[in-house]
């Protein structure tokens, strides 16, 4: 109930009024039945803008930190995500990843839409990073199509670290569903999972026209943070 209250009364109309998102390819999202919508992840705003334009309800796998924050902001964020029916995902290890896959398959078995960001985290620089294979595992296990989606302009509207979004043109672009039935029963084959994931990421890339980085976003973020720590500890001396 809270999900549809947000979508049609509270948040959805406000988002559409402020951002006036241009929607392309909405006809590619199945009107019924289970499917995965796999998109790039540029901004915290993505969680709200995509559901606001879809006709059907979509359940996202959201990072567990959104449900465990402290203080007023943390409690409000947790209450929002729980009330909207989103699923917390612990990203701390392999077993946590398996739990996320089980939760996602539960959504698909109900014949619903599942939203997932294969990169696993927000892009810190606006580029598209290597996808994790969980999306492929779920697509092959459940035997459902994957609809690629590109969020364009949300990084400029609300880059990481910015609390209040700025008004910026946004495009939400959906591609044709990807059918992986040819790989039925091969969800345990690592090479197949990698190939399926790469095909999904290429479809997202074609829609978003981002620069692609063949590296996991979390690894790139960690390397950037480490470099920043080194520069703070050993600042470069100005040339005389």
C-alpha positions, 0 to 999 in steps of 0.5 A: 500500500505504501509503495503505491501511495508513494508512486501515485500520490506522494513521491512519483508526481513530484519526481516527474514534475521536477525532473520531467524524465524522458522515457524511451522503450517502456513498451519493452517492459513486460506487462505481466509475468516475471522479469529482471530489469537490469540497469546502470547505477549512477545515483541514489535518485535511481531508486526512485525515478525508475519505479516512478515511471514503470506501470508495474511494481518493481522490487529492488535488491537494495544494500543493507546499509539503507536499512541499518543507518543510525540517527534520524536520517538513517531511521527515515531511510530504513523506514522508507525502504522497508515500507516500499517493500525493498529487499536488504542485501548484505554485500560483505561476502560470498554467502551474502551474495547467495542470500541475495540471489535467493531473495531475488528468485523469491520475487521472480517466482511470484511473477513479479519484476525484480530490479537489480544493478549488476555493477553492485554499487553506484558508479563513483565517476559516471562510467559503467563498470564490470557486472557481477554474475548474480544477475545471470544466475537469477535469469537462468535459474528462473528462466526469465527475460532481462530488460536492460535499462539506462539511467542518463543524467542522474549522475549529474543530478545527484552524484555521490555525496550530494544530498539534495538533487539538482534539477537536470534533464533525465532520460530513462531508456529501456531496451528489448528483453534479452532471452537466455533460454538457450542456456537453460540448465547451465546456471552453474557454468562459470563461463556461461554466467560470465558471458550472459552477464557481459551480454547484459552489460553490453546492452546497458552500455549501448543504451547509456553510451557511457565509457566502460571500465572492465573492472568491478566498481567496488575495486576501483572505488577502493583503489581510489580511496587508497590513493587518496589516503596516500596523498593525504599522508604524503602530500606532494611538495610544490616545485620551487 
